[in-house]
Amino acid sequence: MVLVRTDIGCSDSQMYDKDLDWDPTKKTFFLNEIEPASTTYFVRHLKFDCIPVYGKLYAETARKMKEQMDKNPTAAKRAATKRVAMKAAAKKSAKATKATKATKAKRK
């Protein structure tokens, strides 16, 4: 098994990058970074640069996932709704933590 951390981005508006030529009216997903740091024990023993191979495989996987999401938009919407709810809960928790710290600071 090979472990790789990836950073996938999504833009729902225009992206101001000189090398991009994507439709600003559509949601755009992109591979932002491939981080093989956790697998350097494997990567350093190869006799070729495997990072482009990782990039190609992740791009292919992302395209397949997008195709499946397009075939089953209900599941994709459910996942998006869940992410929104999780973000809202995280914000609420962060505000509560901040308020608790402020209260403790006042008591001192």
PyMOL commands that set and color helices and strands:
alter all, ss='L'
color gray80, all
select helices_A, chain A and resi 36-43+51-71+73-107
alter helices_A, ss='H'
color red, helices_A
select strands_A, chain A and resi 5-11+28-35
alter strands_A, ss='S'
color yellow, strands_A
deselect
rebuild
show_as cartoon
